[in-house]
Each structure stands twice: as C-alpha cells, then as structure tokens.
Amino acid sequence: MTHPRLGFIGIGLMGDPMTRRLLAAGFDVTVWNRSPAKAKPLGETGARLAASVAELVAEVDVIMLCLANTDVVESVVFGEKGVAAHGRPGQRLIDFSSSDPAATRDFAARLAAACGMDWVDAPVSGGVAGAEAGNLAIMCGGDADAVDACRPLMAPLAARVTHMGPVGAGQVTKVCNQMVVGCQAAVLAEMVALAEASGVDATRLTEALSGGFADSKPFQILTPRMAAGDFANPPWHLRTLLKDLDMAVAQSQRAGSATPMSGLAAQLMRAHAKRGHAEQDPAILVEAYRD
C-alpha cells in the first residue's frame, strides 16, 4: 500500500525525533520550521525541506504539527500564509502539540470551513526519550474514521494510540496527564528538600522508593536531577509545564470542576519562572526550598 505523503511542521525537541522515526519507517516527509536551521539536518536523512508552509501543503496529503503552544498553532494554521490558506478537501491535519481544548475545537471548525480539511488533535506524552524510542502515548480527539485512518501514520511514533472522543478530547486528556505530572513535580521538589534538610542523602531516594507506591516516571526522571542539582541540557522546560497547568485551570473553569492542587502547582511554578527559571528543567523547582 502506498503511504500518504506527510508534512511535518515544528522541528523542535519532539518534532525532530518524531520526523526521523517517520522517515525510518519509509514515509515520504516534507518538513518546515519557522527557524530553517533546525530543519536542515533532516534534509540529510531524506526529508524534503519546504521553503514555506504553502509549498509544504501543496506537496503532502497529511499535515502534522508539533508546536510550542496554542498561539503558535493558530499562527501557523490561520496566518496569512498558513495551512488554511492553501489546504484542500481530502487533506488531514494531525496536531501533536499540547493546545487549549476549547481553542482546538474552534480551530477544527475554522479549518473545515476555510478549506475542507479535517482535524485530529493528537497530543503526546513520553518526552524526548519516548519520541526517540517510538513509544509515545498518543491521545486523540476527532471523528472515529479520521482517527483510524491516522493510526498507521502514528504507529512508528507510539506504543499506544487511544481515541478519546470528538475533536478536543485528546487535548483534555493531555491536560489531565499534565495535572498529574505538574503536581508530582511540585511535591517531588518538597520531598527532596525535606530529605536534605533532615540529613538524608537525597541521591539515594530513587533507589529507596523505586517499586513502591511513590514510584512513577516523573519520580524516576526528576528526583535524581533535583538531588544532584543537575539542571543542564533540559529535556523539557518549566515554562511548558506551567503552560499546561494553566490550561488545566482554564478547562476546569469551563467545566465547573475544581482543580485546587493544579492551581497551586501552577502558582509555585509561575513564581519560580519569574525568577528567571522558565527555560530550565522543572527539576529547578527544588531550588525554591534550598537556602
């Protein structure tokens, strides 16, 4: 069976390894990035480099996005030279970005009205390591037939693809995921600092608690970095986690569902980001508790 031609927009920490896996799986991939230098290395691995969004859209059947936030998604899709201005019926857009659920539903309606293209929201969890290994968890929102058609395209990227409901449901699910991750990050910082203040070697916490009820992927990733004060070369950023928690609080207001823990975690992160730590690893939160 002939693979559809793919276009990937957003060659960042996640987009680069995701694109490489699609290329390795035999897909024809055209890429575009707002900073062309980030996309250039992919040309050496078989990707076509588009000079513009219009050029990319003209060459592909499916457009994939992996962008920083809701505003960037809107700009790339609905800007003067964006996807909507050049799309055509029969094409499909898959958005791997973590975006606001209400905005996503609006974007899908606007895109369909503008050019007849359908929208599948497919935010991912698993970080850079998951993108490199192809074992991301992908949570999808959209028409069931559209999601099923996307499954073979996402197979090289994911250990699991789950259809959660109509457009926007994938983004709500990602918000739920980030509520757990964000609140864990906040309490892990308190835990490491308490251990240190009590004279316990915090570098041994991972060994001591692994396999118990406190164990989790955030625990395994963040605790050693917090204990060692290792904040260099962050695989993710405090600003990203804060953005996701802010979306959780906004969604809770729409749904009338209380999120006090997520709101508190967001405020703690906002205060730390204001001190100049927005671009650093969330493990930097432990510094708020150290003298």
TANORDA-V415137 format. One record per residue. N is the residue number from 1. RES is the residue in three letters. NEAR is the number of other C-alpha atoms within 10 Angstrom. Layout:
[[N,RES,NEAR] [N,RES,NEAR]]
This chain:
[[1,MET,3] [2,THR,5] [3,HIS,11] [4,PRO,14] [5,ARG,14] [6,LEU,26] [7,GLY,29] [8,PHE,29] [9,ILE,26] [10,GLY,26] [11,ILE,25] [12,GLY,17] [13,LEU,16] [14,MET,23] [15,GLY,25] [16,ASP,22] [17,PRO,21] [18,MET,26] [19,THR,29] [20,ARG,20] [21,ARG,20] [22,LEU,21] [23,LEU,19] [24,ALA,13] [25,ALA,13] [26,GLY,11] [27,PHE,20] [28,ASP,17] [29,VAL,26] [30,THR,25] [31,VAL,29] [32,TRP,25] [33,ASN,22] [34,ARG,14] [35,SER,11] [36,PRO,15] [37,ALA,10] [38,LYS,15] [39,ALA,23] [40,LYS,17] [41,PRO,13] [42,LEU,21] [43,GLY,13] [44,GLU,10] [45,THR,12] [46,GLY,16] [47,ALA,24] [48,ARG,19] [49,LEU,22] [50,ALA,21] [51,ALA,13] [52,SER,15] [53,VAL,23] [54,ALA,17] [55,GLU,17] [56,LEU,24] [57,VAL,24] [58,ALA,14] [59,GLU,16] [60,VAL,19] [61,ASP,19] [62,VAL,21] [63,ILE,25] [64,MET,23] [65,LEU,23] [66,CYS,25] [67,LEU,23] [68,ALA,15] [69,ASN,15] [70,THR,18] [71,ASP,12] [72,VAL,16] [73,VAL,24] [74,GLU,17] [75,SER,13] [76,VAL,20] [77,VAL,21] [78,PHE,17] [79,GLY,13] [80,GLU,11] [81,LYS,14] [82,GLY,18] [83,VAL,26] [84,ALA,24] [85,ALA,17] [86,HIS,17] [87,GLY,24] [88,ARG,19] [89,PRO,12] [90,GLY,11] [91,GLN,17] [92,ARG,23] [93,LEU,25] [94,ILE,26] [95,ASP,26] [96,PHE,24] [97,SER,24] [98,SER,28] [99,SER,29] [100,ASP,23] [101,PRO,25] [102,ALA,17] [103,ALA,16] [104,THR,25] [105,ARG,20] [106,ASP,12] [107,PHE,21] [108,ALA,21] [109,ALA,16] [110,ARG,17] [111,LEU,21] [112,ALA,17] [113,ALA,12] [114,ALA,17] [115,CYS,17] [116,GLY,18] [117,MET,22] [118,ASP,23] [119,TRP,26] [120,VAL,28] [121,ASP,31] [122,ALA,36] [123,PRO,25] [124,VAL,27] [125,SER,19] [126,GLY,18] [127,GLY,15] [128,VAL,19] [129,ALA,14] [130,GLY,19] [131,ALA,25] [132,GLU,19] [133,ALA,16] [134,GLY,21] [135,ASN,18] [136,LEU,25] [137,ALA,21] [138,ILE,24] [139,MET,23] [140,CYS,32] [141,GLY,29] [142,GLY,24] [143,ASP,16] [144,ALA,16] [145,ASP,8] [146,ALA,16] [147,VAL,24] [148,ASP,13] [149,ALA,12] [150,CYS,19] [151,ARG,16] [152,PRO,11] [153,LEU,18] [154,MET,21] [155,ALA,18] [156,PRO,23] [157,LEU,26] [158,ALA,21] [159,ALA,15] [160,ARG,14] [161,VAL,20] [162,THR,14] [163,HIS,20] [164,MET,19] [165,GLY,17] [166,PRO,16] [167,VAL,26] [168,GLY,27] [169,ALA,23] [170,GLY,30] [171,GLN,31] [172,VAL,25] [173,THR,21] [174,LYS,26] [175,VAL,24] [176,CYS,16] [177,ASN,16] [178,GLN,23] [179,MET,25] [180,VAL,14] [181,VAL,19] [182,GLY,24] [183,CYS,17] [184,GLN,20] [185,ALA,26] [186,ALA,21] [187,VAL,15] [188,LEU,21] [189,ALA,23] [190,GLU,18] [191,MET,18] [192,VAL,24] [193,ALA,22] [194,LEU,16] [195,ALA,15] [196,GLU,15] [197,ALA,14] [198,SER,10] [199,GLY,8] [200,VAL,13] [201,ASP,12] [202,ALA,22] [203,THR,17] [204,ARG,12] [205,LEU,18] [206,THR,18] [207,GLU,11] [208,ALA,11] [209,LEU,14] [210,SER,13] [211,GLY,10] [212,GLY,8] [213,PHE,7] [214,ALA,12] [215,ASP,13] [216,SER,14] [217,LYS,11] [218,PRO,15] [219,PHE,20] [220,GLN,16] [221,ILE,13] [222,LEU,24] [223,THR,24] [224,PRO,19] [225,ARG,19] [226,MET,24] [227,ALA,21] [228,ALA,11] [229,GLY,13] [230,ASP,14] [231,PHE,15] [232,ALA,10] [233,ASN,9] [234,PRO,14] [235,PRO,14] [236,TRP,17] [237,HIS,17] [238,LEU,23] [239,ARG,19] [240,THR,19] [241,LEU,22] [242,LEU,24] [243,LYS,20] [244,ASP,25] [245,LEU,29] [246,ASP,21] [247,MET,25] [248,ALA,26] [249,VAL,22] [250,ALA,17] [251,GLN,19] [252,SER,16] [253,GLN,12] [254,ARG,10] [255,ALA,9] [256,GLY,9] [257,SER,10] [258,ALA,12] [259,THR,16] [260,PRO,11] [261,MET,15] [262,SER,26] [263,GLY,21] [264,LEU,15] [265,ALA,21] [266,ALA,25] [267,GLN,15] [268,LEU,15] [269,MET,27] [270,ARG,18] [271,ALA,14] [272,HIS,20] [273,ALA,19] [274,LYS,9] [275,ARG,10] [276,GLY,9] [277,HIS,18] [278,ALA,20] [279,GLU,14] [280,GLN,20] [281,ASP,23] [282,PRO,29] [283,ALA,27] [284,ILE,26] [285,LEU,26] [286,VAL,25] [287,GLU,14] [288,ALA,15] [289,TYR,13] [290,ARG,13] [291,ASP,6]]
